[in-house]
Amino acid sequence: MLSQFTALQTQLFEAELQEILHLQDAKLKIACEVKSKDAALLSFYKKLRDVEQVLDNLVDDYSDFTPPPPNEQNMKMVQMMILCAPLRFHLN
C-alpha cells in the first residue's frame, strides 16, 4: 500500500513538473511573440514619423505657392488631365 502511494505521489510530482515546464515554454513563446510585435509596431511608428516629416516639408515647400492665373492653355491641360485620369486608373 505504501509503495503504491509513493508511486502515485511520484507520478503526480512528475506530471506537475511537466506542466510547469510546459507553462514555462508557453511563457517564453508568448514573450517572443510580444517582442516581435513590439518591434513591428516600433518600425511602423518610425515609418509614420518619417512620412509625417516628409508631408510637413511638402507643406512648408508649397505654403507660398500660388497657382498661375487661368488661361486657355491651362484650362485645356486641366480638361485633358480630368479626361485621362479614369484611363490612367484603369491601366494601373
C-alpha positions as CSV (number, residue, x, y, z in Angstrom):
1,M,0.0,0.0,0.0
2,L,2.8,2.4,0.9
3,S,4.7,1.6,-2.3
4,Q,1.6,2.3,-4.4
5,F,1.1,5.6,-2.6
6,T,4.8,6.5,-3.2
7,A,4.4,5.6,-6.9
8,L,1.3,7.7,-7.3
9,Q,2.9,10.6,-5.5
10,T,5.9,10.3,-7.8
11,Q,3.7,10.3,-10.9
12,L,1.8,13.3,-9.6
13,F,5.0,15.2,-8.9
14,E,6.3,14.3,-12.5
15,A,3.0,15.4,-14.0
16,E,3.1,18.7,-12.1
17,L,6.8,19.2,-13.1
18,Q,5.9,18.5,-16.8
19,E,3.0,21.0,-16.6
20,I,5.4,23.6,-15.1
21,L,7.9,23.1,-17.9
22,H,5.1,23.3,-20.5
23,L,3.9,26.6,-19.0
24,Q,7.4,28.0,-19.0
25,D,7.8,27.1,-22.7
26,A,4.4,28.8,-23.4
27,K,5.5,31.9,-21.4
28,L,8.8,32.1,-23.5
29,K,6.9,31.7,-26.7
30,I,4.4,34.5,-25.8
31,A,7.3,36.7,-24.7
32,C,9.0,36.2,-28.1
33,E,5.7,37.0,-29.9
34,V,5.2,40.2,-27.9
35,K,8.8,41.3,-28.5
36,S,8.4,40.6,-32.3
37,K,5.1,42.6,-32.4
38,D,6.6,45.3,-30.3
39,A,9.4,45.6,-32.8
40,A,7.0,45.7,-35.7
41,L,4.9,48.4,-34.1
42,L,8.0,50.5,-33.4
43,S,9.1,50.1,-37.0
44,F,5.7,51.2,-38.2
45,Y,5.7,54.2,-35.8
46,K,9.1,55.2,-37.2
47,K,7.8,55.0,-40.8
48,L,4.8,57.1,-39.9
49,R,7.0,59.7,-38.2
50,D,9.1,59.8,-41.4
51,V,6.1,60.2,-43.6
52,E,4.8,62.9,-41.3
53,Q,8.1,64.8,-41.7
54,V,8.0,64.4,-45.5
55,L,4.5,65.8,-45.5
56,D,5.4,68.7,-43.2
57,N,8.3,69.5,-45.6
58,L,6.0,69.4,-48.6
59,V,3.5,71.7,-46.9
60,D,6.3,74.1,-46.0
61,D,7.7,74.0,-49.5
62,Y,4.3,74.7,-51.1
63,S,3.0,77.1,-48.5
64,D,3.8,80.1,-50.6
65,F,2.8,78.5,-53.8
66,T,0.2,80.4,-55.8
67,P,-1.3,78.8,-58.9
68,P,-0.9,80.7,-62.2
69,P,-3.9,82.6,-63.3
70,P,-6.1,80.6,-65.5
71,N,-5.7,80.9,-69.2
72,E,-6.9,78.9,-72.2
73,Q,-3.9,76.6,-72.3
74,N,-4.1,75.8,-68.6
75,M,-7.8,75.1,-68.9
76,K,-7.2,72.7,-71.8
77,M,-4.5,70.9,-69.8
78,V,-6.8,70.5,-66.8
79,Q,-9.5,69.2,-69.0
80,M,-7.1,66.6,-70.5
81,M,-6.0,65.6,-67.1
82,I,-9.6,65.1,-66.0
83,L,-10.4,63.1,-69.1
84,C,-7.3,60.9,-68.9
85,A,-7.5,60.3,-65.1
86,P,-10.0,57.4,-65.4
87,L,-7.9,55.8,-68.1
88,R,-4.8,56.0,-66.1
89,F,-6.6,54.5,-63.1
90,H,-7.8,51.5,-65.2
91,L,-4.4,50.9,-66.8
92,N,-2.6,50.6,-63.5
